[in-house]
Amino acid sequence: MRKLTTGQKAMLVAAAVPMVAAGAFGGWGTYTNVVSEFGRAATAAGVVAAGEGVALILALVMVGLTLLGQSAPLPVRAGLWTAPIGAAITGIAVADSTTEAIVYAITPMAMTASAEGLGLLARRVVIYQTGVDAEAQRRNAETVQRLAYQQARAANHPGKVVRKWATRRSWRLVGRVGVGDQELGAELVDLQRTRLRQGADAALAGMLSLGPADEAPAAAAASSTPAPAPYRSATDVLRESLGEMDPTDAIRVAHDARPDMPPAELASLLVSYGIVVDPVQVALVLHKPTPEHTIERADAAAHPQVSELPPVNLQEAVWEAASTLGPEAKAKQIAAHLREQRRLVVDEPYIRAALSRQKKTVAGAPQARPMEGGYA
């Protein structure tokens, strides 16, 4: 960041003091004029605040936006023009004669011009220190965007008249690219200075060339002395480096350096470095979706697997329920158990019959005889 010298600071202060004084006298004059017409101090103060005060506020807003590296929106820029007009119209409206109308209309210009002058001076100081002119970048971005649109119409529009008109409009817009950009102007001056140096060197070499007898010693001296490297500014080196990059990579590099800059201004910045892109291409590169990766995994079991119960008939179900409830269970309890657990509706007589058959089956089973069985 460039710093102001002591002399520059003194000159800025010397220029700002008369501006403040002129603005104060202009506001006081407007206040006095309105008081003489209405006789109310509050009304006069409101008129001064609504006229010259608005211009001062808008100038301060533009200075704040410039300090943040942002361009002023259209209402702020339009207000800096309409506020002086409104103040002058107010002075004409309250005047009683033509002479008073002229005086009252010109008086608010003092404070308005002071406010805009101070705002412009502050913006220029910021541009001098940071090297970034947000207003110039905004204008260039708008021009480049309109140029890209007109070129697309000139190339692809179905109407012949529209294509012809768009081509002429594109040529007019080309003349506006870079207007007001001090950095671009300095770079162009460096390029022209280099070309002038090379042209002067070639002219002097042709005028002061040696004769044939002295060509051999001169050639030997030239071969022994290395030729100086041509002058190249930092902008030339950066332009060459960016020109060798892929446009997509150049857009991302510019976005990383200025993440707050919209696509239109990024496109204008890249065009100044020799990379011709439009805002749509910048937006497509910056809004590319993040790559996604899919991992295939086996589905996990929802719950532990349980082996199915072996199928049983109705009688075996009665026997199982009886063994579960115990030997003291009644037929009514067994029927309720089967209805809740097995969803079987069994009447009590059938349960008693099944239990009776179970007892007979157990009683009819062969009993083990003593001293039988075992090993032979």
Buried (B, 14 or more C-beta within 10 A) or exposed (E): EEEEEEEEEEEBEEEBEEBBEBBEBBBBBBBEBBBEBEEEEEBBBEBBBEBBBBBBBBBBBBBEBBBEBBBBEEEBBEBBEEBBEBBBEBBEEBBEEEEBBEBBBEBBBBBBBBBBBBBBBBBBBBBBEBEEBBBBBBBBBBBBBBBBBBBBBBEEBEEEEEBEBBBEBBEEBEEBBBEEBEBBEEBEEBEEEBEEEEEEEEEEEEEEEEEEEEEEEEEEEEEEEEEEEEEEBEBBEEBEEBEEEEBBEBBBEBBEEBEEBBBBBBBBBBBBBBBEBBBBBBBBBBEEEEEEEEEEEEEEEEEEEEEEEEEEEBBEBBBBBBEEBEEEBEBEBBBBBBEEEBEBEBEEEBBBBBBEEBEEEEEEEEEEEEEEEEEE
